[in-house]
Amino acid sequence: MSPSASKLAGPRFLFESLLACHSERSEESNHLIATLNSARQLPAGLMPGQPLTALAPMQDVTDLPFMRVAAHYGAPDYFFTEFFRVHGQSRPEKHILRSLVENKTGRPVFAQLIGEHVSDMVRTVKELLKYPIAGIDLNMGCPAPKIYKKNVGGGLLRDPAKIDGLLGAIRDAVPGLFTVKMRIGFDSTENYERILSLINKHSVDLLSVHGRTVKEGYRSDVHYDHIAIAARTVRCPVLANGNITSADKAAAVLAETGAAGVMVGRHAIRNPWIFRQCRERLVVERADPSALLGAANAVRSPRSTLSPAVFHPTLADVREYITRLYRETQTPDIPEKAHVAKMKKYLNFVGQSVDPEGKFLHEMRRAMTEAELFAVCDAHLLTEPARLFATEPYPGIIARPNCETPVETCSLDTVTA
Ligand SMILES: Cc1cc2nc3c(=O)[nH]c(=O)nc-3n(C[C@H](O)[C@H](O)[C@H](O)COP(=O)(O)O)c2cc1C
């Protein structure tokens, strides 16, 4: 069993290995296995034994409608909610609770929290434990100045002593799975290894690492070497996050980092088939690595030649995705103009793979009504419906406001690619 596979098996694997030394299991030991299973075992992925996939938490994006859409095209193994804000007067936000209570995707959902005060966090954890959650996730990465200046999200990374207290208190309050999502530092990586040792100290069950510092925002290359350090250092499985643009890129990052899985954010908005493609890609790789020769080059090319075993959407498929997203995100109270504006934020990402000149993006941004928006979609997606949607974003085609824009909040208004 590979190191990441044994981490995935978790405490149950270790305990069963010990039991294997004895000829028969007592009732007591069976009971202990059952308890470990239910309390601290990560939920199985859709393809047990394969690397995990997760949809990254994204404010204004990973709500119930988007989770439904993602599940339709091939669900990730795990979902994470947008963050619940925790402070003295906070109550879990109703619209985020919907993504737990009304979720029929069949996939586990981790509830993410952002906050700093132990008593408020513990109170909120206890409230959320009443809901159907897979576990509690702590946000230690949000790079928005409005957030980190309050010493929450990415701001916590400046203060390992505070992290120590917070992780300890949340660990004590969570009988089941406790997960953390973090960046590799605030303005440098000087605290990184110390924080990783706190992840071990407090028996965190799953760690997602976005391989950039808070100050790097979304601009820099992703430091996959630092994700590899986490995968080597912590006892729990690690999800590699940051610029996972395709199934080929996922495979390359898994090989480089030794992570147990990948977490995908913006490129799942662009390409909701990405989780299915990852599963298909990784199964093929395991069965016949030669079938995927050249994949490393393919990562650099928008027109990469994927194995036939991997689903590859056409422009007509993308047109259908846009209709589905429009329908799912429509509510009786949202005026048409506001709904079109919201759709344009998603389409900013989709447009990165429609045409190499960015004409779709240019025209889509000018649409004001539903009819105008879909007319642009039809012109660009149904003229050559069988043409393949580019696997990678076209070079130089940037969603706007672009990644040089200062990040004011973790939301679609400012964070793009
Ligand atoms: C619109 C948007 C909202 C985000 N909101 C959150 C959030 O609520 N919690 C969080 O931990 N990260 C949040 N992030 C960061 C993502 O989870 C992820 O770490 C980041 O986008 C890098 O991954 P990617 O390159 O796959 O997009 C957000 C990112 C975006 C683009």
The ligand as a Gaussian input file, in Angstrom:
#p B3LYP/6-31G(d) Opt

LIG

0 1
 C      -14.940000      32.902000      -5.989000
 C      -14.074000      32.223000      -4.966000
 C      -14.526000      32.094000      -3.675000
 C      -13.746000      31.431000      -2.716000
 N      -14.237000      31.230000      -1.461000
 C      -13.540000      30.446000      -0.585000
 C      -14.114000      30.048000       0.663000
 O      -15.263000      30.368000       0.997000
 N      -13.340000      29.270000       1.483000
 C      -12.085000      28.864000       1.146000
 O      -11.435000      28.153000       1.923000
 N      -11.545000      29.205000      -0.041000
 C      -12.247000      29.972000      -0.913000
 N      -11.714000      30.229000      -2.136000
 C      -10.414000      29.643000      -2.516000
 C      -10.623000      28.295000      -3.228000
 O      -11.213000      27.347000      -2.376000
 C       -9.295000      27.736000      -3.759000
 O       -8.433000      27.543000      -2.669000
 C       -8.619000      28.668000      -4.758000
 O       -9.558000      29.156000      -5.713000
 C       -7.474000      27.964000      -5.490000
 O       -7.942000      26.843000      -6.169000
 P       -8.231000      26.846000      -7.774000
 O       -6.980000      27.302000      -8.450000
 O       -8.610000      25.428000      -8.071000
 O       -9.362000      27.822000      -8.007000
 C      -12.464000      30.922000      -3.076000
 C      -12.026000      31.077000      -4.401000
 C      -12.820000      31.692000      -5.344000
 C      -12.336000      31.782000      -6.764000

